[in-house]
Every structure is written in C-alpha cells, then in structure tokens.
Amino acid sequence: MIAAAESESAQPPEGGDSLARLVAELESAPDPHAALRGIAALRQALDDVERANVVRALDGGASLAAIGRDLGISRQAVHRRYGDFASGLRLDPTPRPAAPAERLADGLVLTDAARQTLRHAVAEAQTTGDAVLGGEHVLLALLRPGTFAPLDGVSQERARTHILAASSGSSVFARDGVRPDARAFLIAVAVEARGRGSDRITPELLLLTALAEPGSAAARTLRAIGADPDAIAAVLASDDGR
C-alpha cells in the first residue's frame, strides 16, 4: 500500500515575483475573458503561497486556531482547510526541488508532480466536504489552470459544479479537521501501476486510475461537461503516461 509522504521542514515560500507578474497581467488584460483567466491563475498562486506559509507556521509550533485568526477565518474553516497538514498522516504540502521523485514503501516511486497533484486533490476533497479522496478530486486538481496539458480546455468550475450536484449528500458531513481517507484510491493507483508494469506514479497515472472504470465519478463528470474520458485516457495511454 502506498504510504503518505513524510513532510520535511518547510522552506520560505517563493512566488512574490510570480504574484506581481500575475497582478500586472490582470491589470493589462485586453478583455474580460483574459481577465477572468488571470483571476483564476492569481487565485491559485495565492492559494499556494497561503498553504506554504501555513506549513511554515505549523512547523514553527503555531496552532490551527492561531492560523485561523491570522487568516480571518473560523476555527471550523481552518480545520477543514488545513487539518490534514497538522496530522501525522499528511501528504507533503510543499514541493521538494532537490528530489524529483520519492520512493514509496512498496517500491513505487511518487514523482514530485504526482505528490503535488495529490496534495491539491486532498484540498479539493476538503473544500467539497468529502470524507473520502476519489478520482473526481484528482480530476479537479489536474484541472487547475495551466496544470495538465491533456485537460486543456476542460472547465474546472463546470466540473466542480457537476461533482457537487451529483453528490449523494452523505459526504458533506465529514468532520472538521479529519483528513479525507485516501487509502482506497492509493491502492487503486498501485494496482494500476503494477498492471501497466510501471514503478512510477505520475499525474498521468493518477488520472488513468481515476478514469479506469467507465462509471467512475471522474469519467461521469467529464462526460457531463462535454469531454470524452475514453479519448483522454487513450491519449494518456498512447503517450505512455505512467
């Protein structure tokens, strides 16, 4: 079974220049559509900077309650958003530039890009109030603007709207501060990797796992918003996306 990545001491977040660039591009946007795309990119960059600073604060001994006060959000909200980072079973919330791949307990290698995808997927599951991490959350993570070329042109907001509307409702009562259970999905990823003769876990493999069953939530979501999950999976497989 795939083990969760152990967190190292968080480094000071970078991205100040990136934020300034995104703000400048937003201010000079030639039309509303370009401006909206700029807002989405800026929101993502701010989220990343926020998460990095939360990890730094936690590593420095701060409590979630104190972090919530700094962010101006409720205790419940900060637990929903960052409770997994404060637990001992957390995916590494910061990339490790010096280590492009991490070897997992069962011999599989989790690439840095896949680790980041899983980190964002956990955040998506928490945002939607789901107690279990699923392929639909991985899909939302990979639909973040500029993240994953095979999904270019597919709307993250439409996908999120469909996922929320299709929810049975039981998952929205996930307790605050409880990290979404990722074990079932990670086991499926390991099975998919072994079935393809791969020892590397990549974002492509994560998405192939999410789309492995025609009736999966990720596949249903793509079909509902006008995308073809079979065609996407075929492209990933032909590219040897593992």
N, C-alpha and C positions, 0 to 999 in steps of 0.2 A: 504494500500500500504506500502511496506517495506521502511522504512526510512534509509537514509545513516547514517553510524556510525559517531559519532562525534569524532574528534581527541582530544587526551589528549596530554599533554606536552611530547615530545619525550624524551626517555631515551638514554644515550650514547650507541651506538651500540656495541654489543658483537660480537664475532666471530673471533678475532685475532688468537686464538689457532686453530680454525677450518680452517682458511685460511692457516696457517702454515702446518697443517696436510695435507690439500689437495695438497699443493705445494710439500710436501715431498713424498706423494703417487704418484704424477705425475712424479717426478724425478726418482722414482724407479719402474715405470710401466714396467711390463715384456714384453709387446708387444704394437704395435701401437693402437690396439683396446682399451686396458686398458687405454692407454694414452689419447685417444680421449674422453673416458668416464670421465676421470679425468679432462680434459679441460672443458667439459660441466658442471661438478659439480663446478669447480673453478669459471667459468664464472657466474653461478647462485649465488654463495656465494658473489662474488664481486658486483653483481647487488644489492643484499640485503643490503650489507654494504653501497653501494652508496646511495640507497634510504633512509636508516635510517639517514645518515648524511645530505642529502638534507632536510629531515623533521626537523632535529635539526637546520639547518641554517635558514629555513623558520620561525620556531618558535622563533628564535633569531632576527628576523626582516630583514634578508637578502632578497634581490630581486632575481627574477629568472635570471635577466641579470647578477648579480654578481655570482650566482651559475654557470651559463653557462661559465663565464670567468674562474672560478676555475677549471671546468671540461674540459675546452678547446674545448667546442662545441658551435655552433652558437646559437643566440637568438631564432631562429625558432625551433631548435632541442630541446633546454631545455624546451620550452613551450610545444612541443609535448610530451615530456617525463614526465614532472612534473607539467604541468599546472593544472591538477586536484588536486594536493596536495596543491596548493596555493589558491584554491577556497573554498567557504564556503560549497560546496556540495561534500565532498570528503569522500571516504572510508578510514577508519583508516589505514595508511600505515605501522604501527608498531604493532606487537602483544602485548597483554596485559597479561603477565604471571599470574597475580593475578586474572584474570577474565576469566575463560574458556568459558563462554557463555555470550552473550549480549541480553537483551530483547528488541525487536523492538517495534515500535509504535503500531502495530496491534496485539501485544501479541505473535508473533512468536519469537523464540529465534535463533539468529545468533551465531553459535559456532565460537570459535576463528579460527579453521581450515577453516571454510567456509569464514570468513572475509578475511583471508589471500588469499584464492583462488580467491575471487572477486577482491581483490587488484591486484593480478597478472593478472587476466583477463582484468582489465582496462588497465594495462600496455601493454598487448598483443594487445588490440584494438587500442591503441595509436601507437604502433610500426607499425601496418599494415595500419595505417591511416584511420581506420574506425570510423565513427561518431556515430555508434550505437553499444552498447555492445550486443553480441549474444552468443548463446551456443557454437559456434565454438571457441570463445575466452576463455570460461571456459574450454573447452577441451584442448586447448593449455596450459592453466595454470596448469591443472592437469597432463599434460604430461611432466612437468619439471622433470628431473632425480631424482628418489628417493622420489617423492611426493605422488603417489597414486597407491597402490598395484594393484587394478583391471586393471590398464592400463600398467602394467609392460610389456615390450617387444614391445610396440607400439611406433613408432618413432615420436618424436615431430617435427623434421626437415621435415620429409616427410609430416606430417600433415600440417605444416605451408606452405610448398611449394604448396600443393594442395589448401589450403584456398586462398592463394594469386592468384593462377592461375584461380580459379573459381570466383574470384571477378568480379562483373559487371563493376567495374571501377569508379562508381559514388562516392563510399565511400572514395576513396583515396584523395578527395579534402576537407576532413574535415579540418576546420580552425585550425591553430596552437593555442594551449593553450585552446581549447574547450574540456571539459571532455566528453568522449563518453556517450551518453544517455543510461542509464541502466534501465529506468523505465519499459519498456515492458518486459524485461527478468525477472526483480524482481517481477513484477505482476504475471508472469507465474510461478515463483518459489512458490509464496504464494498460488496460485491455486493448484499446485501440492502437496504442503504440506497439505492443507486442504483436498484434495481428498484422501490422504493417512492417514488422521487422525493424522497427526504429528504436533507438535508445535515447532520442532527443525529443523533449516536449517543447513544441513551438506554438506560437499563436495559431498557425495553420492547423496543427494537430488538435488544438483545443476546439476550434470551430468545426473541424471534421467530426469530432466526438459529439459536439452539440447537434450536428445535423445527421448523425448516423442513423437515427430512426426517423422514417418519413413523418410520423405523427408527433415528433418531439415539439416542445414549446418553441424552440428556436426556428424549426422548419415551418411550423404553422404561422409564426409571426412573419417570416419573410414572404410566405405566400399571400398573407392577408394584406401586405402593403405593396404587393405587385412585383416582388422579386422572386426569382426561381432558385430555391435551395438546392435542387439537384444540379443545376448548371454551375452554381457556385462551388459545390462540393467536387464536381468534375474538374473544374479549373484547379482547385487546390490539389487534387489527387494527381492530375497530369503534370503539375509543377513539382511533384514530389514534396508537397508541403508537409513536412514532418518535423 
